[in-house]
Amino acid sequence: ERFGLEHSGWLLSVTYSLNKSVFNAKMTHTRYTL
């Protein structure tokens, strides 16, 4: 169970990092487009 908790925490942080990267890329793209 402890492993499951750590695994889901790792998954969340990875998802968060990916979303942040995509968001930053979109913001940069928007800035250059404008």
PQR file of N, CA, C, O and H, with PARSE charges and radii, in Angstrom:
ATOM      1  N   GLU A   1       0.843  -1.201   0.000 -0.4000 1.5000
ATOM      2  CA  GLU A   1       0.000   0.000   0.000 -0.0000 2.0000
ATOM      3  C   GLU A   1       0.880   1.253   0.000  0.5500 1.7000
ATOM      4  O   GLU A   1       0.596   2.238  -0.681 -0.5500 1.4000
ATOM      5  N   ARG A   2       1.948   1.182   0.780 -0.4000 1.5000
ATOM      6  CA  ARG A   2       2.838   2.337   0.833 -0.0000 2.0000
ATOM      7  C   ARG A   2       3.456   2.590  -0.544  0.5500 1.7000
ATOM      8  O   ARG A   2       3.618   3.732  -0.974 -0.5500 1.4000
ATOM      9  H   ARG A   2       2.179   0.382   1.333  0.4000 1.0000
ATOM     10  N   PHE A   3       3.794   1.496  -1.215 -0.4000 1.5000
ATOM     11  CA  PHE A   3       4.364   1.630  -2.555 -0.0000 2.0000
ATOM     12  C   PHE A   3       3.346   2.276  -3.497  0.5500 1.7000
ATOM     13  O   PHE A   3       3.699   3.097  -4.343 -0.5500 1.4000
ATOM     14  H   PHE A   3       3.662   0.569  -0.865  0.4000 1.0000
ATOM     15  N   GLY A   4       2.076   1.892  -3.334 -0.4000 1.5000
ATOM     16  CA  GLY A   4       1.028   2.449  -4.180 -0.0000 2.0000
ATOM     17  C   GLY A   4       0.902   3.949  -3.973  0.5500 1.7000
ATOM     18  O   GLY A   4       0.730   4.710  -4.925 -0.5500 1.4000
ATOM     19  H   GLY A   4       1.789   1.225  -2.646  0.4000 1.0000
ATOM     20  N   LEU A   5       0.991   4.363  -2.714 -0.4000 1.5000
ATOM     21  CA  LEU A   5       0.892   5.792  -2.412 -0.0000 2.0000
ATOM     22  C   LEU A   5       2.058   6.549  -3.031  0.5500 1.7000
ATOM     23  O   LEU A   5       1.876   7.606  -3.636 -0.5500 1.4000
ATOM     24  H   LEU A   5       1.131   3.746  -1.941  0.4000 1.0000
ATOM     25  N   GLU A   6       3.261   5.998  -2.872 -0.4000 1.5000
ATOM     26  CA  GLU A   6       4.434   6.657  -3.439 -0.0000 2.0000
ATOM     27  C   GLU A   6       4.343   6.694  -4.958  0.5500 1.7000
ATOM     28  O   GLU A   6       4.736   7.674  -5.590 -0.5500 1.4000
ATOM     29  H   GLU A   6       3.409   5.140  -2.381  0.4000 1.0000
ATOM     30  N   HIS A   7       3.820   5.615  -5.536 -0.4000 1.5000
ATOM     31  CA  HIS A   7       3.710   5.536  -6.991 -0.0000 2.0000
ATOM     32  C   HIS A   7       2.735   6.587  -7.511  0.5500 1.7000
ATOM     33  O   HIS A   7       3.015   7.256  -8.506 -0.5500 1.4000
ATOM     34  H   HIS A   7       3.500   4.819  -5.022  0.4000 1.0000
ATOM     35  N   SER A   8       1.593   6.735  -6.844 -0.4000 1.5000
ATOM     36  CA  SER A   8       0.607   7.713  -7.300 -0.0000 2.0000
ATOM     37  C   SER A   8       1.148   9.121  -7.103  0.5500 1.7000
ATOM     38  O   SER A   8       0.851  10.016  -7.893 -0.5500 1.4000
ATOM     39  H   SER A   8       1.365   6.192  -6.036  0.4000 1.0000
ATOM     40  N   GLY A   9       1.937   9.322  -6.056 -0.4000 1.5000
ATOM     41  CA  GLY A   9       2.539  10.632  -5.827 -0.0000 2.0000
ATOM     42  C   GLY A   9       3.516  10.959  -6.942  0.5500 1.7000
ATOM     43  O   GLY A   9       3.570  12.087  -7.431 -0.5500 1.4000
ATOM     44  H   GLY A   9       2.178   8.594  -5.414  0.4000 1.0000
ATOM     45  N   TRP A  10       4.301   9.936  -7.344 -0.4000 1.5000
ATOM     46  CA  TRP A  10       5.258  10.115  -8.438 -0.0000 2.0000
ATOM     47  C   TRP A  10       4.508  10.418  -9.731  0.5500 1.7000
ATOM     48  O   TRP A  10       4.915  11.275 -10.515 -0.5500 1.4000
ATOM     49  H   TRP A  10       4.258   9.019  -6.947  0.4000 1.0000
ATOM     50  N   LEU A  11       3.404   9.700  -9.939 -0.4000 1.5000
ATOM     51  CA  LEU A  11       2.609   9.896 -11.146 -0.0000 2.0000
ATOM     52  C   LEU A  11       2.054  11.315 -11.183  0.5500 1.7000
ATOM     53  O   LEU A  11       2.054  11.966 -12.228 -0.5500 1.4000
ATOM     54  H   LEU A  11       3.073   9.004  -9.302  0.4000 1.0000
ATOM     55  N   LEU A  12       1.583  11.786 -10.033 -0.4000 1.5000
ATOM     56  CA  LEU A  12       1.033  13.140  -9.954 -0.0000 2.0000
ATOM     57  C   LEU A  12       2.094  14.180 -10.277  0.5500 1.7000
ATOM     58  O   LEU A  12       1.838  15.117 -11.033 -0.5500 1.4000
ATOM     59  H   LEU A  12       1.583  11.258  -9.184  0.4000 1.0000
ATOM     60  N   SER A  13       3.279  14.020  -9.710 -0.4000 1.5000
ATOM     61  CA  SER A  13       4.332  15.006  -9.947 -0.0000 2.0000
ATOM     62  C   SER A  13       4.766  14.997 -11.409  0.5500 1.7000
ATOM     63  O   SER A  13       5.065  16.046 -11.979 -0.5500 1.4000
ATOM     64  H   SER A  13       3.487  13.258  -9.096  0.4000 1.0000
ATOM     65  N   VAL A  14       4.801  13.804 -12.016 -0.4000 1.5000
ATOM     66  CA  VAL A  14       5.170  13.714 -13.431 -0.0000 2.0000
ATOM     67  C   VAL A  14       4.109  14.397 -14.290  0.5500 1.7000
ATOM     68  O   VAL A  14       4.430  15.156 -15.204 -0.5500 1.4000
ATOM     69  H   VAL A  14       4.559  12.952 -11.553  0.4000 1.0000
ATOM     70  N   THR A  15       2.841  14.117 -13.984 -0.4000 1.5000
ATOM     71  CA  THR A  15       1.747  14.736 -14.729 -0.0000 2.0000
ATOM     72  C   THR A  15       1.787  16.243 -14.568  0.5500 1.7000
ATOM     73  O   THR A  15       1.589  16.987 -15.529 -0.5500 1.4000
ATOM     74  H   THR A  15       2.580  13.500 -13.241  0.4000 1.0000
ATOM     75  N   TYR A  16       2.045  16.689 -13.342 -0.4000 1.5000
ATOM     76  CA  TYR A  16       2.119  18.123 -13.066 -0.0000 2.0000
ATOM     77  C   TYR A  16       3.245  18.762 -13.870  0.5500 1.7000
ATOM     78  O   TYR A  16       3.071  19.837 -14.445 -0.5500 1.4000
ATOM     79  H   TYR A  16       2.205  16.085 -12.562  0.4000 1.0000
ATOM     80  N   SER A  17       4.404  18.099 -13.910 -0.4000 1.5000
ATOM     81  CA  SER A  17       5.547  18.631 -14.651 -0.0000 2.0000
ATOM     82  C   SER A  17       5.228  18.717 -16.137  0.5500 1.7000
ATOM     83  O   SER A  17       5.553  19.706 -16.794 -0.5500 1.4000
ATOM     84  H   SER A  17       4.546  17.226 -13.443  0.4000 1.0000
ATOM     85  N   LEU A  18       4.588  17.674 -16.663 -0.4000 1.5000
ATOM     86  CA  LEU A  18       4.231  17.671 -18.083 -0.0000 2.0000
ATOM     87  C   LEU A  18       3.257  18.796 -18.390  0.5500 1.7000
ATOM     88  O   LEU A  18       3.423  19.519 -19.372 -0.5500 1.4000
ATOM     89  H   LEU A  18       4.323  16.871 -16.129  0.4000 1.0000
ATOM     90  N   ASN A  19       2.234  18.943 -17.541 -0.4000 1.5000
ATOM     91  CA  ASN A  19       1.246  19.994 -17.758 -0.0000 2.0000
ATOM     92  C   ASN A  19       1.899  21.365 -17.704  0.5500 1.7000
ATOM     93  O   ASN A  19       1.557  22.250 -18.489 -0.5500 1.4000
ATOM     94  H   ASN A  19       2.099  18.355 -16.743  0.4000 1.0000
ATOM     95  N   LYS A  20       2.849  21.547 -16.770 -0.4000 1.5000
ATOM     96  CA  LYS A  20       3.523  22.828 -16.641 -0.0000 2.0000
ATOM     97  C   LYS A  20       4.353  23.110 -17.886  0.5500 1.7000
ATOM     98  O   LYS A  20       4.404  24.246 -18.358 -0.5500 1.4000
ATOM     99  H   LYS A  20       3.127  20.828 -16.133  0.4000 1.0000
ATOM    100  N   SER A  21       5.003  22.078 -18.418 -0.4000 1.5000
ATOM    101  CA  SER A  21       5.818  22.248 -19.614 -0.0000 2.0000
ATOM    102  C   SER A  21       4.946  22.647 -20.795  0.5500 1.7000
ATOM    103  O   SER A  21       5.288  23.555 -21.552 -0.5500 1.4000
ATOM    104  H   SER A  21       4.962  21.155 -18.034  0.4000 1.0000
ATOM    105  N   VAL A  22       3.808  21.958 -20.949 -0.4000 1.5000
ATOM    106  CA  VAL A  22       2.885  22.256 -22.045 -0.0000 2.0000
ATOM    107  C   VAL A  22       2.344  23.670 -21.890  0.5500 1.7000
ATOM    108  O   VAL A  22       2.261  24.422 -22.861 -0.5500 1.4000
ATOM    109  H   VAL A  22       3.530  21.220 -20.335  0.4000 1.0000
ATOM    110  N   PHE A  23       1.978  24.026 -20.663 -0.4000 1.5000
ATOM    111  CA  PHE A  23       1.439  25.358 -20.399 -0.0000 2.0000
ATOM    112  C   PHE A  23       2.478  26.424 -20.736  0.5500 1.7000
ATOM    113  O   PHE A  23       2.158  27.422 -21.381 -0.5500 1.4000
ATOM    114  H   PHE A  23       2.045  23.415 -19.874  0.4000 1.0000
ATOM    115  N   ASN A  24       3.724  26.214 -20.300 -0.4000 1.5000
ATOM    116  CA  ASN A  24       4.790  27.176 -20.584 -0.0000 2.0000
ATOM    117  C   ASN A  24       5.023  27.291 -22.085  0.5500 1.7000
ATOM    118  O   ASN A  24       5.245  28.386 -22.601 -0.5500 1.4000
ATOM    119  H   ASN A  24       3.984  25.403 -19.776  0.4000 1.0000
ATOM    120  N   ALA A  25       4.972  26.169 -22.780 -0.4000 1.5000
ATOM    121  CA  ALA A  25       5.180  26.177 -24.224 -0.0000 2.0000
ATOM    122  C   ALA A  25       4.072  26.967 -24.910  0.5500 1.7000
ATOM    123  O   ALA A  25       4.330  27.744 -25.829 -0.5500 1.4000
ATOM    124  H   ALA A  25       4.792  25.279 -22.361  0.4000 1.0000
ATOM    125  N   LYS A  26       2.832  26.762 -24.453 -0.4000 1.5000
ATOM    126  CA  LYS A  26       1.706  27.489 -25.042 -0.0000 2.0000
ATOM    127  C   LYS A  26       1.840  28.983 -24.780  0.5500 1.7000
ATOM    128  O   LYS A  26       1.595  29.797 -25.670 -0.5500 1.4000
ATOM    129  H   LYS A  26       2.623  26.131 -23.706  0.4000 1.0000
ATOM    130  N   MET A  27       2.230  29.345 -23.559 -0.4000 1.5000
ATOM    131  CA  MET A  27       2.377  30.752 -23.215 -0.0000 2.0000
ATOM    132  C   MET A  27       3.473  31.390 -24.058  0.5500 1.7000
ATOM    133  O   MET A  27       3.313  32.507 -24.550 -0.5500 1.4000
ATOM    134  H   MET A  27       2.429  28.684 -22.836  0.4000 1.0000
ATOM    135  N   THR A  28       4.583  30.681 -24.222 -0.4000 1.5000
ATOM    136  CA  THR A  28       5.684  31.198 -25.034 -0.0000 2.0000
ATOM    137  C   THR A  28       5.231  31.365 -26.475  0.5500 1.7000
ATOM    138  O   THR A  28       5.530  32.374 -27.113 -0.5500 1.4000
ATOM    139  H   THR A  28       4.712  29.773 -23.822  0.4000 1.0000
ATOM    140  N   HIS A  29       4.511  30.374 -26.985 -0.4000 1.5000
ATOM    141  CA  HIS A  29       4.019  30.421 -28.355 -0.0000 2.0000
ATOM    142  C   HIS A  29       3.081  31.607 -28.534  0.5500 1.7000
ATOM    143  O   HIS A  29       3.163  32.333 -29.524 -0.5500 1.4000
ATOM    144  H   HIS A  29       4.269  29.554 -26.467  0.4000 1.0000
ATOM    145  N   THR A  30       2.185  31.796 -27.559 -0.4000 1.5000
ATOM    146  CA  THR A  30       1.235  32.908 -27.631 -0.0000 2.0000
ATOM    147  C   THR A  30       1.980  34.234 -27.615  0.5500 1.7000
ATOM    148  O   THR A  30       1.640  35.151 -28.363 -0.5500 1.4000
ATOM    149  H   THR A  30       2.118  31.206 -26.755  0.4000 1.0000
ATOM    150  N   ARG A  31       2.985  34.334 -26.773 -0.4000 1.5000
ATOM    151  CA  ARG A  31       3.742  35.573 -26.649 -0.0000 2.0000
ATOM    152  C   ARG A  31       4.413  35.913 -27.974  0.5500 1.7000
ATOM    153  O   ARG A  31       4.403  37.066 -28.404 -0.5500 1.4000
ATOM    154  H   ARG A  31       3.260  33.589 -26.165  0.4000 1.0000
ATOM    155  N   TYR A  32       5.002  34.898 -28.622 -0.4000 1.5000
ATOM    156  CA  TYR A  32       5.685  35.149 -29.884 -0.0000 2.0000
ATOM    157  C   TYR A  32       4.691  35.416 -31.014  0.5500 1.7000
ATOM    158  O   TYR A  32       4.984  36.167 -31.944 -0.5500 1.4000
ATOM    159  H   TYR A  32       5.011  33.961 -28.272  0.4000 1.0000
ATOM    160  N   THR A  33       3.515  34.794 -30.925 -0.4000 1.5000
ATOM    161  CA  THR A  33       2.513  34.994 -31.970 -0.0000 2.0000
ATOM    162  C   THR A  33       1.960  36.409 -31.905  0.5500 1.7000
ATOM    163  O   THR A  33       1.738  37.054 -32.929 -0.5500 1.4000
ATOM    164  H   THR A  33       3.277  34.183 -30.170  0.4000 1.0000
ATOM    165  N   LEU A  34       1.740  36.880 -30.674 -0.4000 1.5000
ATOM    166  CA  LEU A  34       1.233  38.238 -30.502 -0.0000 2.0000
ATOM    167  C   LEU A  34       2.338  39.223 -30.865  0.5500 1.7000
ATOM    168  O   LEU A  34       2.133  40.435 -30.794 -0.5500 1.4000
ATOM    169  H   LEU A  34       1.920  36.356 -29.842  0.4000 1.0000
TER
END
